[in-house]
Amino acid sequence: MTISVKVPDLGVDAAEVIELLVKPGETVKKEQPIAVLESDKASLELPAPEDGVFVSWSVAVGTSVKEGDALCVIEVAGADAASAAEKPAEAKVEVASEPKASTEPVQEAEASSAPAASAPVVDKSAEPQAPRAPTAASAAETAPSKAVHAGPAVRRLARELGVDLAALPSGQGPNGRLLKEDVHTWVKSRLSQAPASGGGSGMNFGELPPEPDYTKWGEITLTPRSRIQRKSAENLARSSLMVPQVTQFDLADITELEAFRLTQRDRFKADGLSLTMTALAAKTVAYLLREMPQFNASLSRDGESLVLKQYVNLGIAVDTPNGLMVPVLHNADRMSLREIAEQLGVLAEQARSGKLPPAAMQGASFTISSLGGIGGTAFTPLVNWPEVAILGLSRAGKAPVWNGSAFEPRLQLPLSLSYDHRVIDGAAAARFTTRLAALMADIRQLLI
């Protein structure tokens, strides 16, 4: 008998079919991947729910699907068919660390078919909006509506940037399909037509000049980038374009905090947990965001209001073989230190193995990026829009500090706080890092 396979809960509103892995007439095994969907920051493999013979597809490459949509038809036999007939056949979602088809953050926050993107329900009218390209009377706003060949990820990006896809020429994709690159190129061309800035200096930010022919100077090798790396690049480019960012630097004396960490390390290790400085920083930041809620906010679309979130969801940047990913500690302010350490371990392992669920990468309200395990003294992390701030942690080091009568060696942790200057001013940023340094110097204050 035949069964109709439905799209399962994807953890996102919708996803785009980017590859069909089997053809009608082929024999499929249970759990064998049959299709690949593109979600935010990851690809999703849909496996066959039963052994059988593949009959037909109900979707095509480029189709946008959501939970409950018809996916395909499979012919099964015997006991499996009888049990399958009693309940709808659903594919179990697996996240592929490297998709097979090429088409952006994981920054964290990127516009994708569902997006960094994940997520608690948010009033769309209160979400921040990208500044519109300076074309008050441009074709994007005056052109009549027409049929547009573009996927959901491209359509969402266009909505965020205020672009009417009907105004764009045919895209670079198959059969003129619009790609994200087409949208970015169009926005750059509009920006290049804006009046020159800088008090008549003639400065103009147009498109980049043509790429040179590198082979003129020697041999080259082209190395394809992973989907996650491409998505992160798009997210970061959009954030740098939309958000006026400033970085505040400071030092936290973590001498006593590190001593405390070492006394607790073996107890955590006995339970299979790792007590890292990132976990301690996450616990401290979650506490501080309740004290200073403007850092746990987003700017509304019209710029008239600040969206203050009543939850603290911390994005924790993780370096993986496939690129940067940002899993989220949901409700971190309600977690104990042990729970934070446990969740960080689970999420980091899922991210590195390519098994991080889409929902685990969505909903962040503040991000922490730690490079302490690698090195460096300071850096300027980019704000993960629509968040308004991100904290960077560099490698701690011993430094002589005057205690009033003599210099003594103290362990100093460099802090780098980047923030959206439309929402946060320099004085508030300095207060944040100063307060954070004080809390990390004496973590017992979290108990008060």
C-alpha positions, 0 to 999 in steps of 0.5 A: 500500500502507499503512504503519504509522507508529511513534513514534520515539525521543523522548528521554524515557520517554513523552509525551502526544498533545496535538493531531492535525493531519490527518484520515483521507482527507487528503493528506500530504507527507513531513516535514509535521507530523501530530501534536503531543506534549507533553514536558518543557519543549517540544512535539514535532512528528511529521512524516509519513515519506512522501508519501501519503494519511492513513488512520487514527490509532492514538492519540487526544488525551490518549494517552500514547505511547513509542518503538515505539508505533503512531501512525497508518496512511498509504497510500503508492504507488510507489517510496516504498511499496516502500522503506517496506515494507522498514523500519518507518516512523518519524516524525522528531521536531522540537521546536516552539518554540510548541505549537498546543494549550495545556495548564509549567522550561524550569526546569528542572526541571519535572514533565512527561510525561517531565521538566526537566526529559533523561537519565541513568538515575537510581535512582528510590528515591534521588530527592528527594521533595516534602514531603507535604501535612500530611494524615496521615489525609486522604482522599488516603491513605485513599480507595479507588483509582478510575479517574482521567482524567489525563495522564502529566504530571499523574500524575508531578506527583501522585507528586512531591507525594504526592497520590492523584489518586483523592481529587480531584474531577473536574478543570477539563479536558474531560470532567472531566480533571484538570489540574496546576492541579487538583493544585496547588489541592488541595495548597493547600487541604490546606495551608490546613487545617494548624495555624496556624504562628508560635507561635499568630500565626494565620498561615495559608497558604491559597488566594489570594482571588478575582481582582479584576475589572480592567476596573472600572478601565480597559481590559485586554488578555489576552496568552496565555503560551507553554507554556514560560512556563507550565511554568516557572511551575509548576516555580518555584512547586513549588521555592519551596514545597518548598525552604527557600532562602537566598542567599549573595552575594559578589564575584569580582575578575575583572580578570585573567580578563577580560584573559585572555578578551580575549586569547583572544577573537579566536582563538575568534572565528576558529573561529566560537566566542564566549568569554564570561564565562559559559563561563569561569564554567562551566569554573570551577564544573565544577572546583569542584563536584568539590572540593565535591560536596555542591553537586552532589547531591540529597536522597533522598526520605526525607531520610536520604541525600544523592545524590552525583552522579559527573557534573557536568551544568551547566544554563545558563539561556537567555533565549528569545522563548518564555521561559526554557529551561535546556539542559544541558552534560553532563559539563562537568567533562570539557570543555575551555574550547573545548568548553564555548564551542562547546557553549554556542553550539550549545545557546543557538542551538537554544534560541532557535530552538525546536529544542532536543532534550528530552534536552538539557534533562534531567539537570542537577546544578547550574545557572548563570543569568547576567544580566550581559548585561542588568544588575543588581547582584545577584538571588536565583535559585530552586533548580531542584529536585531540584538543591540550588544555583544560581549567579547572575551579575550585571553586572561593574563597576569598583570601587576596591579597597584594595591595601594602599597605595592604591585601584585600579580592579578589575573585580568580578563579583557572585555570587549563590548560592541553596541548599537549606538542608536540605542546605547550611548558611551556612558551606558556602555562604560557603566555596563563593563564597569559593573560586569567587571565588579561582579566578576571580581566578586561573584558573591554579589549575584547572591544579593 
